[in-house]
Amino acid sequence: MSKPLQGKIAVVTGATRGAGRGIACMLGEAGATVYCTGRSVRGRIATAGRSETIEETAEMVTAHGGEGIAVKVDHTVESEVVALFERIAEERPHLDILVNDVWGGDALTEWSKMFWELDIEKGMTMFHRAVHGHILTSRHAFPLLAKADHGLIVEVTDGDHMGYRLNLYYDLVKTAVIRLAFGMSRELAKYPITALAVTPGFLRSEAMLDHFGVTEENWRDGVAKDPHFIASETPFYVGRAIAALAADPNVAAKAGRVFSSWDLALEYDFVDVDGRQPIWSRHLLETTGQNFVACDEAFYDKYCSDGPLETLFSDWPPGPESSGDRK
């Protein structure tokens, strides 16, 4: 099998389970060395009710053909983030890929409540983990990414649209990381680093399988509980999407935008590990009759072109020479 990411070094945060685990494994499948970070390790589980660990993920990365390295990191603690990249700097010449997938908000999301009823502390904790943690990580990864021939930062979100996500804090967090990718891409314009966002569809994660009372072997039985489950995807699908982006020599053309696993599957011609190619947007159109508008190229051309400040300050952003950054 082709190994287009052979020799590439990646960090996948939030790699304990779900999309993070799938992404780490598929980067490994493509030949990458993957530092798998998270808070749950053998003998010390950080998330109640879950048994997955980063050691398991690292072993799966290696089994898929890459090199998996487990590192316990709480990405809301700056000293731990700094220590992670200091270790990588000692062991590797640079960093090629950073995937920000820290979430930790499932237990914090109060789906049945309106904004005036929400627990403020839970909402701010969600922000601290899933937005501030991403910013901290990207900040300290930057020097190593700048040493690569071309670095890639991927923000993992939920949804490639601007429709409401039915909970104020959840919606703000998931749209914030899309905007993070956009903002970072603007500030990285003169550096060999591309920032973008990626969303899975209906994710058949470990927790979702448990919720439906099924396993990966009999997952279709979950359709009786929710017909939309038929269009679900494994966490490896979005993993293959990100691996395809990382292997694309022209990925810089996608800077600042948000992409879906299913659109990338069509573009790069890959399938899920079960041989299927679920297209979530097509399923929604067929079942609801609505064509939900994605943040596609036309959207970004219309709403995310140069703003007045970018136009007024035409010498912005500074490049490596003026800001003091060197390879």
HELIX and SHEET records of a PDB file:
HELIX    1   1 GLY A   18  GLU A   29  1                                  12    
HELIX    2   2 ILE A   54  ALA A   63  1                                  10    
HELIX    3   3 GLU A   78  GLU A   91  1                                  14    
HELIX    4   4 ASP A  106  LEU A  108  5                                   3    
HELIX    5   5 PHE A  115  GLU A  117  5                                   3    
HELIX    6   6 ILE A  120  PHE A  127  1                                   8    
HELIX    7   7 HIS A  128  HIS A  132  3                                   5    
HELIX    8   8 GLY A  133  LEU A  145  1                                  13    
HELIX    9   9 LEU A  168  GLU A  187  1                                  20    
HELIX   10  10 GLU A  206  PHE A  212  1                                   7    
HELIX   11  11 TRP A  219  ALA A  224  5                                   6    
HELIX   12  12 PRO A  227  ALA A  231  5                                   5    
HELIX   13  13 PRO A  235  ALA A  247  1                                  13    
HELIX   14  14 VAL A  251  LYS A  254  5                                   4    
HELIX   15  15 SER A  261  TYR A  268  1                                   8    
HELIX   16  16 TRP A  280  THR A  288  1                                   9    
HELIX   17  17 GLU A  297  TYR A  303  1                                   7    
HELIX   18  18 PRO A  308  LEU A  312  1                                   5    
HELIX   19  19 PRO A  320  SER A  323  1                                   4    
SHEET    1   A 7 GLU A  67  LYS A  72  0                                        
SHEET    2   A 7 THR A  33  GLY A  38  1                                        
SHEET    3   A 7 ILE A   9  VAL A  12  1                                        
SHEET    4   A 7 ILE A  97  ASN A 100  1                                        
SHEET    5   A 7 GLY A 151  VAL A 156  1                                        
SHEET    6   A 7 ILE A 193  THR A 199  1                                        
SHEET    7   A 7 VAL A 258  SER A 260  1                                        
END                                                                             
